[in-house]
């Protein structure tokens, strides 16, 4: 009995040690990411301004995501129109289809799906590009030439994300509503005037502002996480070189997607 009690005591002590070490590690990592973001964000406004680099990143993150965002937005709206119609028609409320599609996109699906698509297309590339620069010692070379790597690599990407995420979200919303129109009005026979009139009467500035607030926060989170994972590829315990870059890219995508969904819930609970 005494030996069994000692064994249980050691197990509890071991669990508490693991829990304490994990908690400290998570808190330390969050602090490092916060400092990384603040430093990169402040450098956006340092002189001379890197307008050319920001424009290049706006093109890469925003313009080159146009096609995939348009395609996903169109079919998301069409699916919402189809599902919404067969749900609302049971209650004789098919005239509310436009409102259901518009509010679902503007409040929730627009900013979230836009962020997830950009993470998959541009976020992974950002993490991999910066990670390769780290393991090939290009970042060390920038330091040697007295060029601030954070200002040169991270700040333009954060600034470009702040610009492009809200614009891509607006594009997603508009095309998604068009997709709902195609399904609800042209295929299922909902009155066109009722469809748009309900949207006009029901969608208010609070709904639109809430969607843009989400997209702005997602831009900061995604750009910071992807840049952070690539920038510190060489410090990963799991591997170095090509393996380290692959692990950093995977971590950037997974962590960004999870944080987008978690933050979306938190913001929704405050914005409703």
N, C-alpha and C positions, 0 to 999 in steps of 0.2 A: 504493500500500500504506500509506503513511504517513497519507494523508488518510482512508482507510478505518478505520485504527486510531484516529485522532482522533474520527471519527464514532461508532464503537462506544463510545469512552470517554465522549463526551458523553451517549449514550443510557443508559449504566450510571449515570453521575452523575445524570442526570435522574430515572431510576427510583428511585435511592436517596434523592434529595431528596423525591420524592413519597411514598415509603414512610415516611420519617422524619416528614414533615409530617402524614401520615394517622395514624400511630401516636400522635403527640403530641396530635392533635385528639381521637382516641378516648379516650385516657387522661384528657385534660382534661374531656371530656364525662362519663365515668364518675365522675370526682371530683365534678363539679357535681351529678350525680344523687344520689350518696351523701350529700353535704352537705344537699341538698334534702330527702332522706328523713329524715335524722337530725334536722334542725330541725323538720320537720313532726311526726315521731313524738314528740319531746320535748314539743312544745306540746300534745299530747293530755292530758298530766297537769298542765297549768298551770291555775291557779285564776283565775276561776271556771270550773268544768267546763261544757263545751258539750253537756250531755246531750240537750237538745232537738234540736240539729243532728245529733248522732250517730244519734238515733232516726229522724229524717227520712231520713238516708242509708241506714240499715239497711232502712227500708221501700222506698226506691228501688232499692237494689242487690239486696237479698235477697228481700223479699216479692214485688216485681214481676217477679222472675226465676223465681218458683216454677213457673209454668205451663210455660215453655220447658224448664226443668231436668227437670221431671217427664216431659214428652213425650219428650225426648231420652233420658232414662234408661230409660224403658219400652221404647222401640224398640231401644236399644243392647242391653239385656238379652235381648230377643226374638231379635235377630240372633245374639248370642253363643250363646244356647241352640240355635238352629237349626244354626249352623255347628259348634258344639262337639259336638252329637249325631252328626252325620254324619261327624265325624272320629273320635270315640271309639268309635262302633259298629264301625268297622273292626278295632278291637283288642279288642272285647268288653268295653269299659270304660265303657259308657254310664251306669253307676251313679255315675261320677265327674263327671257333668255339672254338678251343683250346685257342686262345689268349683271346677271350671274357671270357671264364670260368676262365682262370688262373689269368687275371688281376682283374676281379671282386672279386675273392677270396683273392688274395695277398694284393690288395690295400684296400679293404673295408670289405667284409663279413667275412674274416678270423679273423682279430682282434676283430671286433665288436661282432660277434656271439660267439666267444670263451669267451670273457669277460662276455656276458650275461649268458651263460651256467654256467660259474664258479660262478657268483653271485648267481644263483639259487641253485646250488648244495653245494658250499663251503662257499660263503659269508654269506648266511642266518645262516648257522651253526656256523660260527665264532661269529656273533653278538649274537646269542642265548647263546652260551657257555660262552662268557665273561659276558653277562648280568646275567646269572644264578650265576656265580661266584661273581658278584657284590651284588646281593640281598641276597645271602647266606653268605655274609661277608667273603668269601675266599680271596678277594682282600685286605680287611682290615687285615686279618691274615698275608698275605704276608708282608704288611707294618710293622706289629708287629714283625715279624721275621727278619726285616731289609733286606728284599728282594724287590728290585724295581719292582713293578707290570708292569710298562711300559716295562722294559727290559725283564721281564719274559714272558709276554703275548703278547705284541704288536710287538716288534722288530722282533722276529722270523717269525711272520706272514707276515710282510712287506717284509722281506728278501726272504722268500719262494715264495711270489707272484712275486717278481722281477725275480726270477729264472724260475718259472713255466709258467707264462703267455706267454713269447716269444716261449718257447718250445711247448706249447699246440697250439699256433697259427700256428707254422710251421707244426705241425702234422695235424691240420685242413686243411691247404692249400694243403698239399700233398694228403691227402685222398679225399679232394674235387675235385682236378684235376683228380684223379683216377675215381671218380664218374662221372665226365663229360666225361671221356674216355669210360666208360661202356655204357653210354647212346648214345653219339655221334658216336663212332666207332663201337661198337658191336651191338647196336640196330638199329641205323639209317644209318649206312653204310658210314660214313665219313672216308676218307683214314687215316690210322694210322700214316703214315709217315708225311703227311701234318699236322695232328693234333699236333704232338710233335715238328715238325720243326718250325711251326709258333710260338709256345711257346718259343722255344730256341732263335729265332730271335728277338722277340718283348719284352720279359720280361728282364728288365735291373736291375742293382743293386739299382737304385733309387727307383724302385717299391718295392723291397724286404725290403730295409732299411726303407721305409715309413711305411710298415706294422709292422715292429719290433718296430719302434718308438711309434706307436700307442699302441701296446701291452704293452710296458714298462710304458707309461703314465697311461694306464688303470689299470695296476697292482698297481701303487702307489695310484690311486684314490680309487679303490675298497677296497683294504686292509685297507686304512686309514678310509674310511667311515664306513665300517663294524665294525672295532675295536672301533671306536669312539662312535658309537651308542650303542654298548654293554657295553663299559666302563662307560658311563654316564647314564646308564639305570635308576639309582636311582634319577636322577635329572629331569626326564621327568615330565611335568605337567599333562599328561593325566592319569597317574596311576602308581601304585607301585606293586611290587611282580610279579606274573605270568603275569598280564595284562601289566605291564611295559616292561617285556621281549618280549611279543608278539608285542607290539607297536614298540619297538626298532628294532626288527627283520624285521618287515614290512617296517619301515622307511629306514633301511639299504638297503634293496633290491630295493625299489622304487627310492630312491635318487641315488643309484649307477647306476641303469639302465638309469635314465634320464641324469645323468652326462656323462655316456659313450657316449650316442648319441649326446649330446651337444658338448663335447670335440672332438668327431669324426669329426663333421662338422668344428670346428675351425682348427683342425690339417690338415684336408683335404684341406682347403682353403690356408694353408701355404705350404703344401707339393706338391701340383700339379704344 
